[in-house]
């Protein structure tokens, strides 16, 4: 348990959930540092490891959003988490995805979860929300022949509001 919080690093701090996490923590009086490619407090790019160390300065908690639009990223995230441990990070809340626990072990999203769970020096929370409701507001979900097409098989799928995801993340970061 963290007794004297320093700063929470919010990866994707200008994104769909990250900006809401940053706002929620700030409203509760926590120091927050957003990290992202554009418009964040610190520049951060998964493909540029030189941006990772500066993001960790004086941080004890991290909202971890892994790289999007790619399938291979476990090595970059492992290096980032190594730096986090070295910098004194005590808790990580990881935004994963629904069903990741049933993925084959070689799938990077599950490999990141296993890496995080295996790190004995930091506590963690893993969030596994389903589809995000706000995906309807942009071109994130493809429409094919008048139907929204997502990989859910023949079953129904729950959609979750980004604000609800962020609210849970804020709680896990405020009280690990």
C-alpha positions in Angstrom: 0.0 0.0 0.0 1.3 3.5 -0.9 1.2 5.8 2.1 2.6 9.1 0.6 1.7 9.5 -3.1 4.0 11.4 -5.4 2.8 11.6 -8.9 0.7 9.4 -11.1 1.9 8.9 -14.7 -1.0 8.6 -17.1 0.0 7.0 -20.4 -2.3 8.0 -23.2 -3.1 11.0 -21.1 -4.8 12.9 -23.9 -6.7 9.8 -25.1 -10.2 8.4 -24.6 -9.7 7.1 -21.1 -6.4 8.6 -20.1 -7.6 12.2 -20.2 -10.6 11.2 -17.9 -8.2 9.4 -15.5 -5.9 12.4 -15.3 -8.9 14.7 -14.7 -10.4 12.4 -12.1 -7.1 12.1 -10.2 -6.5 15.9 -10.3 -10.0 16.6 -9.0 -9.2 14.4 -6.0 -6.0 16.4 -5.3 -3.5 14.0 -6.8 -0.5 15.1 -8.8 -0.7 13.9 -12.3 1.6 13.8 -15.3 0.1 13.0 -18.7 2.3 11.3 -21.3 1.6 11.0 -25.0 2.7 11.7 -28.5 0.9 15.1 -28.7 -0.4 17.6 -26.2 0.6 15.8 -23.0 2.8 17.0 -20.1 5.7 14.9 -21.3 6.4 13.5 -24.7 6.1 9.7 -24.8 6.2 7.3 -27.7 6.4 3.5 -27.4 8.8 3.4 -30.4 11.2 5.9 -28.7 12.5 4.4 -25.5 14.5 7.6 -24.8 11.1 9.2 -23.8 10.4 6.5 -21.2 12.8 7.4 -18.5 11.8 11.1 -18.2 8.2 10.1 -17.9 9.0 8.1 -14.7 10.7 11.0 -12.8 9.2 11.2 -9.3 6.3 8.9 -10.2 4.9 6.2 -7.9 1.8 5.1 -9.8 1.2 4.4 -13.5 -1.9 4.1 -15.7 -0.6 1.8 -18.3 -2.1 1.8 -21.8 -0.2 -0.4 -24.1 0.5 0.5 -27.8 -2.5 0.4 -30.0 -2.9 -0.7 -33.6 -0.2 -3.3 -33.3 0.1 -6.9 -32.1 3.8 -7.1 -31.0 4.7 -4.9 -28.0 5.5 -7.0 -25.0 9.3 -6.2 -25.2 8.7 -2.5 -25.2 6.2 -2.7 -22.3 8.6 -5.0 -20.3 11.4 -2.4 -20.8 9.0 0.4 -19.7 8.1 -1.6 -16.6 11.7 -2.3 -15.8 12.3 1.4 -15.7 9.2 1.9 -13.6 10.5 -0.5 -11.0 13.9 1.2 -11.0 12.2 4.6 -10.6 10.3 3.5 -7.5 6.8 3.0 -9.0 4.7 1.1 -6.5 1.5 0.5 -8.4 0.4 0.0 -12.0 -3.2 0.0 -13.3 -3.2 -1.6 -16.7 -6.0 -1.0 -19.2 -6.2 -4.4 -20.8 -9.1 -5.8 -22.8 -12.1 -8.1 -22.3 -11.2 -11.8 -22.7 -7.4 -11.2 -22.5 -7.2 -13.9 -19.8 -8.4 -16.4 -22.4 -5.9 -15.4 -25.1 -3.1 -17.8 -26.0 0.1 -17.1 -24.0 1.9 -15.8 -27.0 -0.6 -13.0 -27.5 1.1 -9.8 -26.2 -1.8 -8.4 -24.3 -1.8 -11.6 -22.1 2.0 -11.6 -21.9 1.9 -8.0 -20.5 -0.6 -9.0 -17.9 1.6 -12.0 -16.9 4.7 -9.9 -16.7 2.9 -7.3 -14.5 1.5 -10.0 -12.2 5.0 -11.6 -11.9 6.6 -8.4 -10.6 6.7 -8.8 -6.9 7.8 -5.3 -6.1 4.8 -3.5 -7.4 1.1 -3.9 -6.9 -1.3 -3.9 -9.9 -4.8 -3.7 -11.1 -5.9 -5.1 -14.4 -9.0 -3.6 -16.1 -10.6 -5.7 -18.8 -13.5 -3.7 -20.2 -15.5 -4.7 -23.3 -16.0 -2.4 -26.2 -16.1 1.4 -25.4 -19.4 3.1 -26.1 -17.6 6.2 -27.5 -16.4 4.1 -30.4 -19.9 4.8 -31.9 -19.1 8.5 -32.0 -16.1 8.2 -34.4 -15.0 5.9 -37.2 -13.6 3.4 -34.8 -16.2 0.7 -35.5 -16.5 -0.4 -39.2 -19.9 -0.4 -40.8 -20.2 -3.1 -43.5 -23.4 -3.4 -45.5 -25.2 -1.3 -42.9 -24.1 -3.3 -39.9 -21.5 -2.7 -37.2 -18.9 -5.4 -37.6 -16.9 -6.4 -34.5 -15.3 -9.8 -33.6 -17.9 -11.1 -31.2 -19.1 -14.1 -33.0 -22.8 -14.6 -32.8 -23.1 -13.4 -29.3 -24.2 -10.1 -27.8 -21.6 -7.7 -26.6 -21.7 -5.1 -23.8 -20.4 -1.6 -24.5 -18.9 0.4 -21.6 -18.7 4.2 -21.2 -15.1 5.5 -21.2 -16.1 7.5 -18.1 -16.9 4.4 -16.2 -13.6 2.8 -17.2 -11.8 5.9 -16.0 -13.7 6.0 -12.7 -12.6 2.5 -11.9 -9.0 3.3 -12.9 -9.0 6.4 -10.7 -10.2 4.3 -7.7 -7.4 1.7 -8.3 -4.8 4.4 -8.5 -6.1 6.5 -5.6 -6.3 3.4 -3.3 -4.1 0.6 -4.7 
